[in-house]
């Protein structure tokens, strides 16, 4: 792989083929989480096409594939997909709500080659978590974490902080430590997808600032690693940096209908018109499609639903933020 940089003013560079892939391996899901990024839950791509795409990704030296959804474990053939990924020497991880993790399903997935799992946990309290994801989902998520650990897998917790869970951030950190997870990813709620109808869960800028300060302080003194994401309004990096955001530079999103996107949170509104059911189309789409060119600052009249500007998008880990009741890319 080689770096490409034809936008010297903003110093945005990208690889000629993505290194990392996030893949909506299905949009079907057994839950209906209030803050889901998706708006549709009907696509379940064919196994045959998935396997041919995996082989092509391997031929082009992709290093990581993160299987997301929907709920990946809805697929009864998920272990076959994992097996093909791992047999090609690609690292595989699965992001799941945990509700379908059993000893049997987890054993099959680990045996197929996936040892890394991300479990969504929205609170240490079942009342808060279940209000967002559905009755009983909290206990199932905790059971999944324990099952994965017991079977030799590794678990990361993804914790989306909203106004209801904001005051309990110390508790979720303690719970993560008690559960002996690999790391805890903390990110503020963003009203995207189905979450657009519940903007009242968004943190205020003061809450987000306080949250980031608390997390940064916690990183200095505790053992469970904490990963922060999407603190768009309180984070900046040096003006000459690049790769702060992987969208269109080193990472791509494969959607459940085989279109591709740059950002995994904006797939419903920002995706290619062409699909990669024939995976040989991927290099051209990645390098030349307007969806990716605009994320690199190469499309002067770039636009997408809810996006004001793509200027400076790679100057921070994430530039998504709420502004005047819409999600935008900040200047």
C-alpha positions as a Python dict, from the first residue, in 0.01 Angstrom:
ca = {
    (1, 'X'): (0, 0, 0),
    (2, 'X'): (109, 356, -63),
    (3, 'X'): (18, 698, 73),
    (4, 'X'): (-156, 938, -159),
    (5, 'X'): (-160, 1312, -93),
    (6, 'X'): (-291, 1555, -352),
    (7, 'X'): (-434, 1804, -103),
    (8, 'X'): (-127, 1976, 30),
    (9, 'X'): (-309, 2273, 183),
    (10, 'X'): (-490, 2061, 444),
    (11, 'X'): (-219, 1793, 453),
    (12, 'X'): (-473, 1512, 421),
    (13, 'X'): (-312, 1187, 313),
    (14, 'X'): (-474, 852, 250),
    (15, 'X'): (-387, 499, 152),
    (16, 'X'): (-465, 371, -197),
    (17, 'X'): (-671, 94, -35),
    (18, 'X'): (-829, 89, 312),
    (19, 'X'): (-642, -82, 594),
    (20, 'X'): (-939, -121, 827),
    (21, 'X'): (-1295, -222, 744),
    (22, 'X'): (-1611, -183, 949),
    (23, 'X'): (-1879, -404, 801),
    (24, 'X'): (-2251, -389, 864),
    (25, 'X'): (-2269, -764, 811),
    (26, 'X'): (-2646, -738, 861),
    (27, 'X'): (-2887, -458, 940),
    (28, 'X'): (-3129, -700, 1103),
    (29, 'X'): (-3145, -676, 1481),
    (30, 'X'): (-3341, -829, 1766),
    (31, 'X'): (-3340, -498, 1958),
    (32, 'X'): (-3453, -146, 1871),
    (33, 'X'): (-3212, 80, 2056),
    (34, 'X'): (-3323, 441, 2084),
    (35, 'X'): (-2987, 580, 1970),
    (36, 'X'): (-2914, 339, 1683),
    (37, 'X'): (-2727, 489, 1385),
    (38, 'X'): (-2944, 288, 1144),
    (39, 'X'): (-3292, 366, 1018),
    (40, 'X'): (-3362, 38, 834),
    (41, 'X'): (-3333, -319, 961),
    (42, 'X'): (-3402, -538, 658),
    (43, 'X'): (-3075, -623, 479),
    (44, 'X'): (-2893, -952, 532),
    (45, 'X'): (-2624, -987, 261),
    (46, 'X'): (-2559, -1327, 105),
    (47, 'X'): (-2284, -1545, 248),
    (48, 'X'): (-2137, -1618, -96),
    (49, 'X'): (-2086, -1250, -176),
    (50, 'X'): (-1947, -1180, 171),
    (51, 'X'): (-1686, -1453, 131),
    (52, 'X'): (-1575, -1327, -210),
    (53, 'X'): (-1535, -975, -70),
    (54, 'X'): (-1329, -1107, 223),
    (55, 'X'): (-1093, -1283, -19),
    (56, 'X'): (-1051, -963, -219),
    (57, 'X'): (-984, -758, 95),
    (58, 'X'): (-717, -1009, 194),
    (59, 'X'): (-553, -987, -149),
    (60, 'X'): (-527, -611, -93),
    (61, 'X'): (-372, -638, 254),
    (62, 'X'): (-661, -525, 472),
    (63, 'X'): (-550, -584, 832),
    (64, 'X'): (-867, -555, 1042),
    (65, 'X'): (-1235, -627, 988),
    (66, 'X'): (-1486, -525, 1254),
    (67, 'X'): (-1824, -695, 1207),
    (68, 'X'): (-2109, -471, 1319),
    (69, 'X'): (-2484, -442, 1264),
    (70, 'X'): (-2770, -458, 1327),
    (71, 'X'): (-2686, -753, 1544),
    (72, 'X'): (-2415, -970, 1386),
    (73, 'X'): (-2521, -1280, 1581),
    (74, 'X'): (-2859, -1270, 1402),
    (75, 'X'): (-2665, -1446, 1126),
    (76, 'X'): (-2651, -1821, 1182),
    (77, 'X'): (-2358, -1834, 938),
    (78, 'X'): (-2155, -1569, 1121),
    (79, 'X'): (-1891, -1821, 1227),
    (80, 'X'): (-1833, -1906, 857),
    (81, 'X'): (-1766, -1539, 785),
    (82, 'X'): (-1531, -1518, 1083),
    (83, 'X'): (-1355, -1836, 972),
    (84, 'X'): (-1291, -1692, 624),
    (85, 'X'): (-1160, -1367, 769),
    (86, 'X'): (-920, -1536, 1010),
    (87, 'X'): (-804, -1795, 755),
    (88, 'X'): (-696, -1504, 536),
    (89, 'X'): (-480, -1369, 817),
    (90, 'X'): (-706, -1070, 893),
    (91, 'X'): (-783, -973, 1252),
    (92, 'X'): (-1155, -1004, 1324),
    (93, 'X'): (-1367, -839, 1592),
    (94, 'X'): (-1741, -834, 1656),
    (95, 'X'): (-1953, -552, 1799),
    (96, 'X'): (-2269, -691, 1957),
    (97, 'X'): (-2544, -602, 2201),
    (98, 'X'): (-2460, -930, 2375),
    (99, 'X'): (-2816, -1060, 2392),
    (100, 'X'): (-2750, -1358, 2163),
    (101, 'X'): (-2415, -1458, 2312),
    (102, 'X'): (-2435, -1807, 2460),
    (103, 'X'): (-2165, -2052, 2559),
    (104, 'X'): (-2223, -2242, 2233),
    (105, 'X'): (-2229, -1940, 1998),
    (106, 'X'): (-1928, -1785, 2168),
    (107, 'X'): (-1729, -2110, 2151),
    (108, 'X'): (-1798, -2142, 1777),
    (109, 'X'): (-1695, -1782, 1708),
    (110, 'X'): (-1374, -1805, 1912),
    (111, 'X'): (-1289, -2138, 1746),
    (112, 'X'): (-1350, -1976, 1407),
    (113, 'X'): (-1092, -1710, 1487),
    (114, 'X'): (-1263, -1417, 1659),
    (115, 'X'): (-1148, -1349, 2014),
    (116, 'X'): (-1224, -978, 2033),
    (117, 'X'): (-1577, -865, 2118),
    (118, 'X'): (-1727, -525, 2189),
    (119, 'X'): (-2038, -526, 2410),
    (120, 'X'): (-2267, -223, 2433),
    (121, 'X'): (-2345, -127, 2792),
    (122, 'X'): (-2528, 200, 2851),
    (123, 'X'): (-2523, 200, 3231),
    (124, 'X'): (-2435, 1, 3538),
    (125, 'X'): (-2810, 20, 3614),
    (126, 'X'): (-3053, -204, 3428),
    (127, 'X'): (-3323, 65, 3446),
    (128, 'X'): (-3121, 307, 3232),
    (129, 'X'): (-2978, 48, 2992),
    (130, 'X'): (-3309, -134, 2939),
    (131, 'X'): (-3494, 192, 2879),
    (132, 'X'): (-3269, 244, 2575),
    (133, 'X'): (-3227, -114, 2449),
    (134, 'X'): (-3520, -315, 2579),
    (135, 'X'): (-3629, -505, 2890),
    (136, 'X'): (-3381, -768, 3004),
    (137, 'X'): (-3102, -655, 2771),
    (138, 'X'): (-2881, -534, 3057),
    (139, 'X'): (-2856, -872, 3228),
    (140, 'X'): (-2794, -1043, 2893),
    (141, 'X'): (-2509, -801, 2816),
    (142, 'X'): (-2348, -872, 3155),
    (143, 'X'): (-2388, -1247, 3100),
    (144, 'X'): (-2224, -1210, 2758),
    (145, 'X'): (-1922, -1030, 2904),
    (146, 'X'): (-1872, -1303, 3163),
    (147, 'X'): (-1920, -1580, 2907),
    (148, 'X'): (-1662, -1434, 2667),
    (149, 'X'): (-1411, -1387, 2948),
    (150, 'X'): (-1465, -1741, 3075),
    (151, 'X'): (-1408, -1885, 2728),
    (152, 'X'): (-1081, -1699, 2674),
    (153, 'X'): (-1203, -1410, 2458),
    (154, 'X'): (-1142, -1042, 2524),
    (155, 'X'): (-1415, -786, 2585),
    (156, 'X'): (-1436, -413, 2531),
    (157, 'X'): (-1734, -221, 2664),
    (158, 'X'): (-1882, 55, 2451),
    (159, 'X'): (-2060, 306, 2675),
    (160, 'X'): (-2267, 583, 2515),
    (161, 'X'): (-2318, 861, 2770),
    (162, 'X'): (-2646, 1052, 2768),
    (163, 'X'): (-2815, 1291, 3009),
    (164, 'X'): (-2963, 1001, 3206),
    (165, 'X'): (-2635, 815, 3251),
    (166, 'X'): (-2404, 1116, 3283),
    (167, 'X'): (-2409, 1121, 3664),
    (168, 'X'): (-2310, 753, 3684),
    (169, 'X'): (-1990, 764, 3484),
    (170, 'X'): (-1780, 666, 3788),
    (171, 'X'): (-2006, 362, 3838),
    (172, 'X'): (-1964, 234, 3481),
    (173, 'X'): (-1587, 273, 3515),
    (174, 'X'): (-1591, 72, 3838),
    (175, 'X'): (-1815, -195, 3682),
    (176, 'X'): (-1579, -226, 3385),
    (177, 'X'): (-1289, -280, 3621),
    (178, 'X'): (-1485, -538, 3822),
    (179, 'X'): (-1577, -724, 3501),
    (180, 'X'): (-1209, -734, 3401),
    (181, 'X'): (-1269, -603, 3049),
    (182, 'X'): (-989, -513, 2811),
    (183, 'X'): (-1097, -151, 2779),
    (184, 'X'): (-1389, 87, 2813),
    (185, 'X'): (-1487, 310, 2522),
    (186, 'X'): (-1677, 620, 2632),
    (187, 'X'): (-1854, 837, 2378),
    (188, 'X'): (-2127, 1102, 2408),
    (189, 'X'): (-2472, 1034, 2263),
    (190, 'X'): (-2526, 1172, 1913),
    (191, 'X'): (-2877, 1210, 1765),
    (192, 'X'): (-2818, 1012, 1445),
    (193, 'X'): (-3039, 752, 1277),
    (194, 'X'): (-3326, 658, 1507),
    (195, 'X'): (-3164, 879, 1772),
    (196, 'X'): (-3276, 1186, 1580),
    (197, 'X'): (-3613, 1162, 1753),
    (198, 'X'): (-3464, 1185, 2106),
    (199, 'X'): (-3230, 1483, 2097),
    (200, 'X'): (-3312, 1554, 2462),
    (201, 'X'): (-3059, 1283, 2556),
    (202, 'X'): (-2770, 1490, 2416),
    (203, 'X'): (-2516, 1619, 2665),
    (204, 'X'): (-2474, 1993, 2701),
    (205, 'X'): (-2133, 2128, 2607),
    (206, 'X'): (-2060, 2180, 2978),
    (207, 'X'): (-2148, 1818, 3053),
    (208, 'X'): (-1933, 1698, 2765),
    (209, 'X'): (-1644, 1912, 2885),
    (210, 'X'): (-1680, 1783, 3240),
    (211, 'X'): (-1707, 1426, 3115),
    (212, 'X'): (-1389, 1454, 2910),
    (213, 'X'): (-1203, 1610, 3204),
    (214, 'X'): (-1320, 1331, 3437),
    (215, 'X'): (-1218, 1061, 3192),
    (216, 'X'): (-879, 1221, 3127),
    (217, 'X'): (-813, 1237, 3501),
    (218, 'X'): (-925, 878, 3543),
    (219, 'X'): (-682, 760, 3276),
    (220, 'X'): (-394, 878, 3494),
    (221, 'X'): (-473, 666, 3795),
    (222, 'X'): (-668, 353, 3707),
    (223, 'X'): (-584, 24, 3541),
    (224, 'X'): (-875, -31, 3298),
    (225, 'X'): (-781, 150, 2975),
    (226, 'X'): (-1039, 407, 2868),
    (227, 'X'): (-1083, 499, 2503),
    (228, 'X'): (-1263, 822, 2424),
    (229, 'X'): (-1445, 892, 2100),
    (230, 'X'): (-1644, 1168, 1934),
    (231, 'X'): (-1569, 1446, 2184),
    (232, 'X'): (-1607, 1679, 1889),
    (233, 'X'): (-1676, 2001, 2072),
    (234, 'X'): (-1399, 1968, 2328),
    (235, 'X'): (-1112, 1815, 2127),
    (236, 'X'): (-865, 1955, 1878),
    (237, 'X'): (-527, 1853, 1746),
    (238, 'X'): (-241, 2033, 1577),
    (239, 'X'): (-337, 2213, 1259),
    (240, 'X'): (-101, 2000, 1052),
    (241, 'X'): (-224, 1663, 1176),
    (242, 'X'): (-384, 1397, 959),
    (243, 'X'): (-545, 1059, 1024),
    (244, 'X'): (-724, 1199, 1328),
    (245, 'X'): (-1036, 1055, 1164),
    (246, 'X'): (-993, 741, 957),
    (247, 'X'): (-1291, 817, 732),
    (248, 'X'): (-1170, 801, 375),
    (249, 'X'): (-802, 791, 475),
    (250, 'X'): (-739, 442, 614),
    (251, 'X'): (-1086, 304, 696),
    (252, 'X'): (-1398, 228, 496),
    (253, 'X'): (-1746, 107, 584),
    (254, 'X'): (-1917, -176, 397),
    (255, 'X'): (-2292, -137, 433),
    (256, 'X'): (-2539, -424, 449),
    (257, 'X'): (-2651, -349, 91),
    (258, 'X'): (-2286, -359, -31),
    (259, 'X'): (-2259, 15, -83),
    (260, 'X'): (-1961, 170, 94),
    (261, 'X'): (-1927, 475, 315),
    (262, 'X'): (-1653, 678, 480),
    (263, 'X'): (-1818, 733, 821),
    (264, 'X'): (-1988, 452, 1012),
    (265, 'X'): (-2233, 693, 1177),
    (266, 'X'): (-2355, 856, 856),
    (267, 'X'): (-2406, 549, 640),
    (268, 'X'): (-2779, 609, 596),
    (269, 'X'): (-2722, 946, 429),
    (270, 'X'): (-2369, 924, 292),
    (271, 'X'): (-2294, 615, 83),
    (272, 'X'): (-2188, 529, -271),
    (273, 'X'): (-2451, 471, -536),
    (274, 'X'): (-2260, 171, -670),
    (275, 'X'): (-2219, -152, -476),
    (276, 'X'): (-1920, -384, -437),
    (277, 'X'): (-2103, -710, -495),
    (278, 'X'): (-1824, -735, -751),
    (279, 'X'): (-1541, -648, -509),
    (280, 'X'): (-1309, -542, -791),
    (281, 'X'): (-1506, -215, -796),
    (282, 'X'): (-1380, -125, -449),
    (283, 'X'): (-1040, 30, -543),
    (284, 'X'): (-1199, 269, -791),
    (285, 'X'): (-1479, 369, -555),
    (286, 'X'): (-1236, 419, -267),
    (287, 'X'): (-1001, 639, -470),
    (288, 'X'): (-1242, 825, -697),
    (289, 'X'): (-1603, 823, -574),
    (290, 'X'): (-1732, 1166, -456),
    (291, 'X'): (-1830, 1013, -120),
    (292, 'X'): (-1462, 959, -37),
    (293, 'X'): (-1320, 1256, -226),
    (294, 'X'): (-1521, 1501, -18),
    (295, 'X'): (-1392, 1351, 308),
    (296, 'X'): (-1043, 1428, 176),
    (297, 'X'): (-1133, 1789, 95),
    (298, 'X'): (-1123, 1734, -282),
    (299, 'X'): (-1486, 1822, -363),
    (300, 'X'): (-1546, 2198, -347),
    (301, 'X'): (-1926, 2167, -357),
    (302, 'X'): (-1945, 1867, -123),
    (303, 'X'): (-2271, 1805, 57),
    (304, 'X'): (-2454, 1533, 245),
    (305, 'X'): (-2770, 1518, 451),
    (306, 'X'): (-2713, 1713, 771),
    (307, 'X'): (-2352, 1806, 689),
    (308, 'X'): (-2254, 2170, 660),
    (309, 'X'): (-1887, 2145, 569),
    (310, 'X'): (-1611, 1888, 523),
    (311, 'X'): (-1334, 2140, 583),
    (312, 'X'): (-1091, 2021, 848),
    (313, 'X'): (-1264, 1689, 909),
    (314, 'X'): (-933, 1511, 973),
    (315, 'X'): (-808, 1764, 1229),
    (316, 'X'): (-977, 1585, 1520),
    (317, 'X'): (-1078, 1230, 1619),
    (318, 'X'): (-1432, 1318, 1513),
    (319, 'X'): (-1598, 1638, 1396),
    (320, 'X'): (-1959, 1531, 1434),
    (321, 'X'): (-2152, 1755, 1666),
    (322, 'X'): (-2498, 1881, 1735),
    (323, 'X'): (-2574, 2231, 1614),
    (324, 'X'): (-2916, 2385, 1570),
    (325, 'X'): (-3084, 2045, 1597),
    (326, 'X'): (-2879, 1883, 1323),
    (327, 'X'): (-2563, 1680, 1297),
    (328, 'X'): (-2289, 1863, 1111),
    (329, 'X'): (-1924, 1840, 1032),
    (330, 'X'): (-1769, 2136, 1212),
    (331, 'X'): (-1547, 2399, 1057),
}
